[in-house]
Amino acid sequence: MSIQWLFDVIKDRKDNPTEKSYTSSLFEEGLPKIAQKVGEEGTEVVVAALAQDDKRLIEEVADLTYHTLVLLAARGLSPADILAELEKRHR
C-alpha cells in the first residue's frame, strides 16, 4: 500500500459515493466536517505522542494521514501538491 493508492481509493469514494462508505459520508457532510476531523486527529496525535505507547501513536498518525488525504481531495488537491511544496523548500 502507498499513500497514492490510499488517495486513489479516497478519490474514488468522492467520485463514486457508496452508501456504507465512511469516506463517502465525510464528503457528503462537507469541508467543515472534514476539517474538524483533521483537527481532532491532530490533537489525538499530540496526546498519543506525549502519553501513550508507540502502537497508539502509529494508529493516530494513520488516522490523521487518512483524514488529511480526504481534506486534500475535498479541496481538489493531491499528495503530489504537498510533495512539490516540500521539494521547493529543500532546493
Residue, then its C-alpha position, 0 to 999 in steps of 0.5 A: m500500500s502507498i499513500q497514492w493508492l490510499f488517495d486513489v481509493i479516497k478519490d474514488r469514494k468522492d467520485n463514486p459515493t457508496e452508501k456504507s462508505y465512511t469516506s463517502s459520508l465525510f464528503e457528503e457532510g462537507l469541508p467543515k466536517i472534514a476539517q474538524k476531523v483533521g483537527e481532532e486527529g491532530t490533537e489525538v496525535v499530540v496526546a498519543a505522542l506525549a502519553q501513550d505507547d508507540k502502537r497508539l501513536i502509529e494508529e493516530v498518525a494513520d488516522l490523521t494521514y487518512h483524514t488529511l488525504v480526504l481534506l486534500a481531495a475535498r479541496g481538489l488537491s493531491p499528495a503530489d501538491i504537498l510533495a512539490e511544496l516540500e521539494k521547493r523548500h529543500r532546493 
